[in-house]
C-alpha cells in the first residue's frame, strides 16, 4: 500500500503530506475498503481539461478526476487535481486553500469507493459524506 503525491508542471507543493496520507487511509477504511496504491497528481487547468477530453469525452474544466484501478475491495487509482480550479474554488467558497485541497482529495477517494455524483440525489449523499470527512480532518487540528 502506497499513497504518492506528484506534481505535473506546477510550482505548488503540498506540505505536511504524512497526516493527509494517514487520513486518506482512514477514509478508505471507514468505507469498509482496503487502501492500495494511490497516486494524487496535482496539475493545472489546461492539463486536466486535456485529460477530461481525452479519457472522458468531456470538453470542460474540472477540479478532480479519478481513474479507478481497484481490485475488489482494495482501492487503487490515480486522482488528478487541478490546483488552479481548487484555488478558484477556495476563493469562491471563502475557505482556505488547504481545506479545499483536502475536500477534493476526499471527493476523488469517494469516487474510487464507488460514490457517484452524476444525479442530484447521488450528489447530495456524496456531498454530505465528503463534508463529514473534511470536518473530521480539521477537528483535531
N, C-alpha and C positions, 0 to 999 in steps of 0.2 A: 504494500500500500504506500503510495507516494502522492503527495499533493505538491505540484510545482507551479511556480509563477514565472511567466515570460513577458518580455516587453518587445513589441513589434514596432520598431522605428518611432518611438515616442520618448520624450525626456522624463516623463512621470516615473516615479518609483514608489512602491508601496512600502511603508515602514511597519515594523512590528508584525511581520507575517506569521511568526510562530503561533501567536494567540489566535489569529484568524484561521490558520490551518487546523488547529485543535477544535475550534468552534465548528468549522465545516464538518469535521468528523462527527461531532456531537449531533449536528442537524441530521446527518445521514443515519446515524444510529437511532435517533428518535423516530425516524421514518421507517424503522424496522428493516433497514438495509445495511449492507456491509461496505465500508469505504474501500475503494480500489485505487486505480491510478487516475488522477485528475490533473488536468492542465488548465490553468487560467492564463489566457493570453490577452494582455492589455494592448490595445491598438487605438487607432483614430477613426473618425467618422468615414473617411474615404475608404479605408481598408474594410471596415465592417459592412459598408454598403456593397462593396465588391463581393464579399463573401455571401451576403444576403441574396444578391442577384445570381451568383454562380451556383450556389448549392440549394437555395430555397425558392428560386424564381420570384423573389420579392424585390421590386425595384424601388426600395426606400431605405432610409437610415433607421437604425435601431440602437438600443443601448447594450443589449446582450443577446448572444446566440449560443445555444447549447447543442453540441453534437454528441449523441448517445452512443456509447460503445460498451453498454452494460453486459454483464454475464450473469444471468439470473438475478439474484438479489444484490450482487456486487456492482456498485456504482463506479463506472469508468466513463471518461469522456473528456472533451475539450470544450471549454467555455470561453468564448471571445467576448471581450467587454470594450466598448468604445469609451475611452476616458473623456473625449470631447463631449459626448452625449451625457455622460454621468456628471460632468462639471456643469453643463447647461441645466440639467435636472435639479442639481443641488441648489442652484440659484433660483430656479422657478419655484421649488417647494420650500425654500428657505431652511435648508438643512446643511450641515457640514458635509464636505466632500467625502470624508471617511465614512460617514453614516450612509450616504448614497452608494458608495462602493460596496459596503457590506450588504446593503439591500439587493443590489443587482447580482452579487455573488450568490447570495441565498436564492434569489429568483432562478438563476441558472441551475443550481443544485436541485431545486424543487422540480424543474423540468426533467432533469435526469432521474428523479424519483417517481416520475410518471404523472406529474401535475400538468394540466394544460390551461391555457388562458385564451382559447380561440372563441369561446362563447361567454356571454356575460355572467351566467351562473357559475361557470368554472373559474372565471377570472376573479370573482368575488371571494370564493373559497380559497383560492391560491393566495390572493392578496392578504387575507386575514392570517393565514399560516405564516406567510412571509413577514408580516409586521410583528407577529408574536416572536419570531426568531430574532428580528432586529432588536426588539426591546430586551430580549434575553441577553443578547450580546453586550449591550451597553449597560445593563443593570448593575453589574459588578465593577464598573469602571469609574 
